[in-house]
Amino acid sequence: MSQLDYKFNIYLKKYMHLFILLGRIFQYNITKKVYQFPSVFQIQTIDACNGKCIMCPRSYQKYSKTKKMSDKLYNKILKEIADENSNFIWLWLYLQNEPLLDKDIFKKLELAKKLTNNNLSTALVTNGTLFNKNKIKELENSKVDEIHFSIDAYTRETFEEIRKQLNFKKLLENIECVLNSNYSGRISVGYVIQNKNLKEIYDFENYWKNRGIPIDFTRINSRSGDLANFNELAMNNYYPNFVQNLLYNFGKDLVHRCHHLFSIFNILANGDVILCCNDYSKRIILGNVKDSSIKEIWRSEKYQNIRKLIHSKRFDKIPVCAECTIVKPRKIFL
């Protein structure tokens, strides 16, 4: 397969997956039954981060000793995913952490491809500051389909105000090194829109578009109520252009649901399965993959009861959803 064909295949799978997410919600609306297996896995292989970002609850919460997922548990998870034999499953080795702190992260991504005969699509979200020559070589060998750099700023001053303890110059140098490497997967950058960076949106967009790099704009959210300074940072769910604003409003009016419970499975380093990636307080634990299979937890009565509440829009009955600004967004100013 040529590099062009490979990249086309990555993009095709990514956008096909968006249709799958919507399809799962509509299917549940009709049948009231969840699809038999998750389509996205977010896995925390290490419970640690080297940043103190102002829009992340991790910066304000207390953490004890760093936890790392055992190889035995990781292999158990991969085996269950491989046994499903699906071409449309995404594995994100990222969940409330900085994945590059796990020195074996690329070996784990490479193993995921091997055990699933390349059926699985893999991705990594990182702040990018921990890359070096060795890690870039490991990135090339891992065949990870997508690497996403969280940046959130155009200037060093704004970056350091938002992404505390991280080095802006080092991040940009690392991105250049990845762009100039033999890595053949999709590279994207992220921008969480908030008060601190609103003035730089268009400069950021123009810069990375001119580099040919896809941009993922997301709205700052309350992290299920765990982000204490949300009101200070929020921008009324602002998007950088009229079309994105319109699509967001239309999507909410059309679907009125959160797709997380119908597609995404979140596993912490100790094996606990949390309801949502935004639940930094771990208020709802649905089970542990050490003791139960993925399917057992995914189809459990507890999970199903929460889905029923989501479907009927009784968000206030679910501790994780009650203060969530994704399922209950503020009005957008166009």
N, C-alpha and C positions, 0 to 999 in steps of 0.2 A: 504494500500500500504506500503510495506517495505521501509526502508531507502534506500536500494540498488536500488529498482525499482524507487523510487522517484528521485534519482540522475541520473539514466539512462534516465529517462523521460526528465529531465532538459537538459542533454547533447544532446539528440535526437532533442529537440525543437531548441536548439541553432544552431546545424549544419544544420537542415532543413531550418532554417531561412537564412543561407548563400546562399542556393540554391534558396530560394525565391527572395533574392536581385538580384541575377544574372538573374533569370527568368523574373523579372520585366523589366530589361533593354532590354533583348532580345525581350520581348513581345512588348515593345515600338518601338524597331527598325523595327518590322514587321508591327504593326497596327497603329503606331503613336498616340496611345491613352494610357493614364496613367491608371493604375489599380484604381478601384473606391475608395479605402481607404488606408491610410498609413499602413505600417506594423510595424513601430517603432515610438514611441512617446518619445521625450526627453522633460521633463517638469521641469522648474525651479520654485520650490515652494518658494524659498527665494533667493533674489538677494544679496548674501554676501559670503565672503570667509575669512578664518582665515590664509591663507598662502599668500606668495609673491613669487611664483615660477618664475624663470627667463625665462621659455619658455611659459609663459602665459601673454597675453596682459593686463589682469586684474591688474597685478602688476604695470602697468605703466599708466593706465587710471584713471581718477578721477570719483569717484562715490559719489552721494549725499546720501540722506537718504535710509536706507535699505528698500526694498519693499518685502512684503510677499503676496503670492497668497491667496485670500480669499477662505474660505471653499465653498462658494456658486459657485465660478467659477470652483474650482477643481471638485466638484460634477457634475457640468454641463458637463465637459470634460469626466469624467468617464461614465456618463450616455450615451453619444454619442458613446463611445468606446464599452460599454456593448451592446448597441442596434445593433451593427454590428455583434455580435455573432460569432466571428472568433476565431479559436484555435491557430492562428499563428500571434499574435500581441504581441510585446514586449513593456513594459512600463519602461523607465529609468527615475527615479526621480533625474535627474542630468542634469544641463545645465549651463555652465560657472559659477559654484558656488561650495560651499561645503555644501552638503545636510544635514549633521548632525547639522548644525546651526539652522535648522528648528526643534524645539522641538517635533513637531507632525509627523515627517517624517515616522516613522514606523507605526503609526496609519493610515496614508494615504496609505501606501503600503498594510496594512491589509485590508483596506476598498476596495481597487482596486480588491483584490482577491474575497472579499465577493460579490461585486456588479456584477462581471463577472462570478460568479460560478466557480472560479478557471480556467477559460479558458485563462485568461490573464497571460503572463509570466512577472515577475517583476525583476528589477535589480537596483543596487545602485552602483555608483562610488564615492569613498571617499578617502581623504588623511589619514583617520583612526585615527587621533590624538585626536579626541573628544570622543572616546568611553569610557564608564565607565560601571560599573556593571548593572546599570539600563538600559542603552541603549542596552547592549548585551541581557538582558532579553527581551526587546522590539523587538530586532532583531529575537530572537527565536520565539516569538509569531506572528510576522508579516508574516511568511512563504514566505519571499522574496526568489526568485529562485536563485539569484546570487548576491554576494557582491564582488566588485572589489577594491582592494587596490592599489592606485597609489604610487609607491615607487621611482623608477628611480635611485637607487643607491645601492651599496653593502656595502659601508663603511659610517660611520657617517660623516666623513669629506666631502665626495662628496655629500651626502644627504643635508647637511647644506649649501653647496655652490649652490645647485640647488633649493631646497625647503626651502626657507628662511622663518623664523619665526615658523617653525615646528620642533617638537622634535622627533628625530630618535629613541631613546630608548623607548619613550612612544608608538610610532607607533608599534614597534616590540612586545612590551609587549601586546598591544591591539590585535594584530593579533594572538598571542599565546592564549589569553583568548577566542577569537572567535573560534579558532581551538579546544579548549578544552571544548567548550560549547555544548549545545544540538542543536545548529543550524545545520540543515540538508541539506542546499542548497549548491550550488557550490561556492567555494572560489577561487579567482584568484588574481594574482598580475600583475602590469603593469610596463613597462620600456620604457620610451620615449628616444630613442637613440639620443645622441647629443655629441658635443665635450667634454663636462665636464665629461661624464660617460663612454666613449667608452672603456677605459682601464679596466672597471669592468664587462663588459657584461658576460664573461664566468664564472666568480666567482658567479655572480648573478644567472645565469642560472643553474649552478651546485647545488647551495645551495637550490633553491626552487624546482628543479626537485627531489632532494633527499628527500624533505619534501612531495613530491607528490602533489604539488600545480601547477596548470596550469599557464603559463606565456604568457602574451600578449605583444609582442614587437611591437612598433609602431615607425614610423619615425617622427622626429620633422618636423613640417610644418610651413609655414609662417602665419598661421591663417588669410588667405585671405588678407595678406599684413599688418595686424594689429600688427604683432610682429616685432618691430623696430630692434631688435638685431638678427634677423633670420640668416643673413649671418655669423655672429660671431659664432653662435651655431651649424649651420647645418653641417651634415656629408655626403653630397651627397646621401641622402636616403639609407645609409648603413644598411644592415641587417646582423645579426651575423653569417650566414652560407650561403654556396653556393646555397643550394636548395631554401631557402627563397628569395635570390636575383633573382634566375632564375624564380621562380613563380611570383614574383612581375613584372618583365619585361614582361613575357608572358601574365600576366593578363592585363597589360596596352595596350599591342599590340593587344590583342584579343577584349577587350571591348571598349577602348577609350572613356569611359564615366564616369561620377560621379554618383554613385547610390543614393546620398542623395536626389535628387529632385524627385526620383521615389519611395522612400520608407520611408523617415524620415520626421517627422513633429515636428518642434521645437517651443515650447511655453514658453514665458518669464513670469515672475511673474505677470506682469500687463495684461497678456492676448495677447500681441502682438505675432504674428507668424513671426519668422525670417526665411530667406531662408536657412541658414546653421548654424550649431553649432559653426563654426569658425568665424562667423561674429560678432566680439566683438563691432564693431562700429555701429551695427544695421543699415546698409546702405539700406537694402531692407526689408521693412515690408510688408508682404503679406495680412495682415488683422488682426483682433482681435477676439478671440473666445468668447468675451463677446457679441459682436454684430452679429456675423455670426457663422454658424455651421462649423464643421471641414470639411465636404464634400464640402460646398460652397467655402471655401478658397482653399482646395486641388484641386478642379476642375476649379478654377477661370481662366479667360482669362489671367490675369497677370502671374499666375503660369505657365500656358500652354505655353505662349510666351517664358518664360525663359527656359522651357524644350526644346523647339524647337531650341533655340540657343545652348544649351548644346549638343543636339543631332547632330547638324551640326558643333560642336567643335568651335563655335564662342565665346570663353570664354572672349575675350577682350571686348565684348559688354555688359558684365554683371559686374557691379562694384565689387561684392563680389568675383567673379571668376577670374578676370583679373590678380590678383597677387597671386593666389592660387598655391602652389607647389604640391598639390595633383592632380589636373587635368592637370597641366603642370609640371611634375616632372623633376628634374635634372637626368642626366644619372647616372647609378649606376656603381661603380667600383667593379667588381667581384674578 
